[in-house]
Amino acid sequence: MPTPTYPRTARPALIVGSVAIDSVATPFAQSDNILGGAASYASIAASYFAPTRLVGVVGADFPAAFLKRLKKHGIDTQGLQIDPAGKTFYWSGRYRENFEGRDTLTIQLNVFDKFSPELPSNYKGTPFVMLGAIQPALQNHVIDQLTKEKQHKPFILADTFDLWIHTTRPDLERLLKRVDLFVINEEESQLLTGERNPAIAAGKLRKMGPRIIVIKKGGHGSLLFHPDGNFAIPAYPVTKFIDPTGAGDSYAGALIGYLAAANSTSFPTLKKAVAYATAVSSLTVESFSVDRLSGAGRKVIDQRYRALSALTRF
Amino acid sequence: MPTPTYPRTARPALIVGSVAIDSVATPFAQSDNILGGAASYASIAASYFAPTRLVGVVGADFPAAFLKRLKKHGIDTQGLQIDPAGKTFYWSGRYRENFEGRDTLTIQLNVFDKFSPELPSNYKGTPFVMLGAIQPALQNHVIDQLTKEKQHKPFILADTFDLWIHTTRPDLERLLKRVDLFVINEEESQLLTGERNPAIAAGKLRKMGPRIIVIKKGGHGSLLFHPDGNFAIPAYPVTKFIDPTGAGDSYAGALIGYLAAANSTSFPTLKKAVAYATAVSSLTVESFSVDRLSGAGRKVIDQRYRALSALTRF
């Protein structure tokens, strides 16, 4: 794909998170040593909408082809540390029958074990920031480095996952006080709030800090809770379901990318961003790794966005 | 509530199914000897939109207050047999924690055991018919009685449940060849088709006969598959969840009632009908029995319909 061009008004987006080498088994197929990690999926997704900066770490073994893939999307990899002393974060997992949960087979943190996200100085004023689901202490450390100037305060999206809810809840609670938009899946929102009704759970989450909440429900779509109103959207009806890995990460990446492109966090903009995020994440599940996400192109994304509009209008 | 008035163009709807006395326990509360049965929920729901005829059976013990409730909705109960020799169908059940499934505690079929739905002669030409989830052989028996005149062929909606998929599949398959619209929940569609992807399952169901499929996903909304297009709608975001009994029945009843009122089965009409069905069924879960469904009134239903439109538009 050609390096994307963005509208003149588009602001940059910063993605911080894991970059990994994955081996994934599903009930139907297997793919080994593929590009993975939340920040890989999220940065490619964001790059469809806005200039995208990536902060993460990889080892000396990180394949040049993977780096080339990110650069082809125009992603600024100045913040991607390459630690020559170690190997890239490696994860392998196996999805259970009917994709009802997955089991981790191997985690080798490698260079990720001592990773501390350090922002290049020209990243510190990035106006739209996504903090992937790394340890909340590290997410907080990123926020510490962002500009404190009131008129340039960045808009911050954070993701998390169940491990941090169980093990580092105080850090997570501190984080929530500092972010604008919290993206969480339905099970995790139940775990964190003790509330199964998503509307009530979202109210509790907003009391913990973020003024905007997105609850993802996988194949059942997602819900947006914004001070100016709520929004619900179904999943894009995928018929070729290969591997859900990275769906949530590409969802969040598209979300922050679209907001950066629009340079707005209004309710109408957030609704469109959620619809684009839905379209983009539907691509991710249609292949292993970022293959389909990366290969599809903006035109297919726009088609799916319009299809979602047609699918939901009455 | 006053007896409803309908648009001059509205056609009548016929509802066939169980009328029961229920005792329901949820994790939070219990309510005994209340009006239940698919046809009770469905006929009250349909009555908000179109003149509604009810075919079912009750025993001599059926409380006059329950009959009065149905009549207050203007429901034509000429087809409701009262069997003086027996007692009304009685069901009691208990929902499990978090409403994840329910257990039947008691079933006393009573007069329902020998029930054979016989249509009064003036019902046989009813243009819109809902067959509640009674035995497929009885659903077929109703169709046998409907007018065969080509230009007056009724539009038939059928519901079913997992027991009939397990025990009387040949009858169910015969039924499916004879109905226009099949309403089924997601688990049952998986059971019947062996396919978990709802879009693919709907394709398989359409090959079995019905040209229109609705797949209900409970709190995750519902999906419409029509020859002219597909439609997805989230559930109405209820915050006062009391008892899900009858939600699916009132959904189907509102659906057939709206189609009868519009005298159309076009794709745009079906989408609106699904949205109204979503609004109506959200009322059902807000109380035990038909209390909230019956008490809410058309104005609240219209409000929820508009709220669903606002919730889903981007």
Chai-1 contact restraints between the chains, C-beta under 6 A:
chainA,res_idxA,chainB,res_idxB,connection_type,confidence,min_distance_angstrom,max_distance_angstrom,comment,restraint_id
A,A199,B,P237,contact,1.0,0.0,6.0,A-B,restraint_1
A,A199,B,T239,contact,1.0,0.0,6.0,A-B,restraint_2
A,H220,B,H220,contact,1.0,0.0,6.0,A-B,restraint_3
A,A232,B,P234,contact,1.0,0.0,6.0,A-B,restraint_4
A,A232,B,L311,contact,1.0,0.0,6.0,A-B,restraint_5
A,A232,B,T312,contact,1.0,0.0,6.0,A-B,restraint_6
A,P234,B,A232,contact,1.0,0.0,6.0,A-B,restraint_7
A,P237,B,A199,contact,1.0,0.0,6.0,A-B,restraint_8
A,T239,B,A199,contact,1.0,0.0,6.0,A-B,restraint_9
A,K271,B,F314,contact,1.0,0.0,6.0,A-B,restraint_10
A,K272,B,F314,contact,1.0,0.0,6.0,A-B,restraint_11
A,A275,B,F314,contact,1.0,0.0,6.0,A-B,restraint_12
A,L311,B,A232,contact,1.0,0.0,6.0,A-B,restraint_13
A,T312,B,A232,contact,1.0,0.0,6.0,A-B,restraint_14
A,T312,B,T312,contact,1.0,0.0,6.0,A-B,restraint_15
A,F314,B,K271,contact,1.0,0.0,6.0,A-B,restraint_16
A,F314,B,K272,contact,1.0,0.0,6.0,A-B,restraint_17
A,F314,B,A275,contact,1.0,0.0,6.0,A-B,restraint_18
